[in-house]
């Protein structure tokens, strides 16, 4: 299974994290590709995949909040308590 551990399938790979760390530090994509020995296309694809817009991030957060509130209401409706 590439460089992902079965227990970590919800996150990015160490290679993807290295790309994102450098992108977040302001390094250009060509520099990232050269430093990590990766293709420029792979670096661009990775950055694009993980970089949502502010509106997309807010929409996702709203969806998570709504789902959490609905789940809590469904659990409360059973009359049971959870910790």
C-alpha positions in Angstrom: 0.0 0.0 0.0 2.1 3.0 -1.3 3.4 5.2 1.5 0.1 5.2 3.4 -0.4 3.1 6.5 -3.8 1.4 6.6 -4.7 3.2 9.8 -3.9 6.6 8.3 -6.0 6.5 5.1 -7.9 9.6 6.2 -4.9 11.9 6.0 -2.2 12.8 3.5 0.9 10.8 2.9 4.3 12.0 4.2 5.2 13.0 0.7 2.0 15.1 0.3 2.7 16.6 3.7 6.2 17.6 2.7 4.7 19.3 -0.4 2.1 21.1 1.6 4.6 22.2 4.2 6.8 23.8 1.6 3.8 25.3 -0.2 2.6 26.8 3.0 6.0 28.3 3.6 5.8 30.1 0.3 8.0 27.9 -1.8 7.1 27.9 -5.5 5.9 24.7 -7.1 9.0 24.2 -9.3 11.2 24.6 -6.2 9.2 22.0 -4.3 9.4 19.6 -7.2 13.1 20.0 -7.5 13.8 19.8 -3.8 11.7 16.6 -3.3 12.6 15.0 -6.6 9.0 15.0 -7.8 7.3 16.0 -11.1 5.9 19.5 -11.2 2.6 18.1 -12.3 2.4 15.9 -9.2 3.2 18.9 -6.9 0.6 21.1 -8.6 -2.0 18.3 -8.4 -1.3 17.7 -4.7 -1.5 21.4 -3.8 -4.7 21.8 -5.8 -6.3 18.7 -4.2 -5.6 19.9 -0.6 -6.1 23.6 -1.1 -9.8 24.5 -0.8 -11.0 28.0 -1.1 -12.2 29.9 2.0 -15.8 29.5 0.9 -15.3 25.7 0.4 -13.8 25.4 3.8 -16.6 27.4 5.4 -19.2 25.2 3.6 -17.5 22.1 4.8 -17.4 23.3 8.4 -21.1 24.2 8.2 -21.9 20.7 6.9 -19.9 19.1 9.8 -21.6 21.3 12.4 -25.1 20.5 10.9 -24.3 16.8 10.9 -23.0 16.9 14.4 -26.1 18.7 15.7 -28.4 16.2 13.8 -26.5 13.2 15.3 -26.7 14.7 18.8 -30.5 15.3 18.4 -30.9 11.7 17.1 -29.0 10.3 20.1 -31.0 12.5 22.5 -34.2 11.3 21.0 -33.4 7.8 22.1 -33.4 9.0 25.7 -30.0 7.5 26.3 -26.9 9.4 27.6 -23.5 9.3 26.0 -20.2 10.5 27.4 
